[in-house]
Amino acid sequence: MRNLRPNKASGCWQLRITRDKVLYQENFSVKDHGSWEAAEKAGLKRLKELLPNMPPKKTIKGVKTRRNTSGVVGVRMLESVKEGEHNSWRYLRWQASWPGNRAGSSWGIDKYGDHRAFICACIARHHETNDRQFIESEYQRLKGSAQVKKWLSQKSQEPK
């Protein structure tokens, strides 16, 4: 269980619950409970007591964090570089990812252009889909729309 973890160095089970950026923590020592199993059982009992009275968990899906560099949640620019003895190349692409699909959907800037690649990545993220045919048709449908203008106004990164 994510909220209860063994801490071998301290000889205890640690119960940790974070709600609204507040950490609730209790330790259940092996010394006090007689064994690792007994300390774990005490921790699980306390967890069952605490959870019903805790505020609900907040999801971070769709929340822009300071790690976001593109301006749109779940969309980022990726760069691949290969430097060889005889040739080298650089490939930039916009990638959309979402919970459950870290690989997401990538759109090459060389192939689609910066604007289109970015918008296609936004569409992929918005619909959480890798279906390129759907994304392409949605791009054609949305051209010039308020949604596209909104995504472009949020864009905070340009290819270098």
C-alpha positions, -999 to 999 in steps of 0.1 A, spaced: 0 0 0 14 34 -10 6 51 24 24 25 45 60 17 39 87 -1 58 117 20 70 144 -6 78 169 20 90 145 33 117 130 -1 124 94 10 118 65 12 93 58 47 83 22 58 76 21 89 54 -9 106 39 -8 140 21 -39 161 16 -40 197 5 -2 199 8 -3 188 45 16 156 55 1 134 81 27 109 94 29 83 121 55 56 128 48 21 141 80 7 155 90 -30 156 103 -24 191 69 -12 204 49 -39 185 72 -69 188 76 -77 151 75 -63 116 42 -80 110 26 -66 142 38 -31 134 25 -33 99 -9 -46 112 -11 -16 136 -2 8 107 -29 -7 85 -55 -4 113 -46 32 119 -48 39 81 -83 25 80 -93 48 108 -78 79 93 -88 76 56 -126 81 60 -119 114 79 -94 128 54 -102 154 27 -106 138 -7 -75 133 -28 -70 160 -55 -60 149 -90 -32 167 -107 -44 157 -142 -46 189 -163 -27 210 -137 2 230 -151 33 226 -130 66 245 -131 81 216 -150 59 224 -180 79 242 -207 55 243 -236 26 261 -219 1 233 -225 -3 205 -199 10 172 -213 27 187 -243 64 191 -246 91 196 -272 116 168 -276 150 170 -293 170 141 -306 206 146 -317 230 122 -333 265 133 -339 286 109 -360 320 110 -376 306 115 -411 271 129 -405 250 143 -377 213 153 -374 189 170 -351 152 162 -349 127 183 -330 92 171 -323 61 180 -302 50 152 -280 17 147 -261 16 123 -232 -11 116 -206 -15 93 -175 -13 57 -186 5 66 -219 39 82 -213 50 75 -249 20 94 -262 20 109 -297 48 127 -314 47 152 -343 79 161 -361 85 198 -367 105 191 -399 76 172 -413 46 192 -401 60 226 -392 61 240 -357 25 253 -357 8 222 -370 30 198 -350 22 217 -318 -16 218 -325 -16 181 -334 1 173 -301 -24 195 -282 -53 176 -300 -37 142 -291 -34 153 -254 -69 168 -253 -84 136 -266 -58 113 -251 -54 94 -283 -27 81 -306 -51 78 -335 -32 98 -361 -61 97 -386 -85 112 -360 -59 138 -349 -53 149 -386 -91 152 -392 -95 171 -360 -67 194 -370 -85 202 -403 -118 207 -385 -103 231 -359 -81 252 -382 -86 289 -373 -109 280 -344 -109 297 -309 -95 265 -294 -64 266 -318 -59 303 -309 -61 294 -272 -35 267 -275 -12 290 -296 -16 318 -270 -5 293 -243 25 282 -262 57 293 -244 84 275 -263 98 279 -298 122 256 -317 158 268 -317 
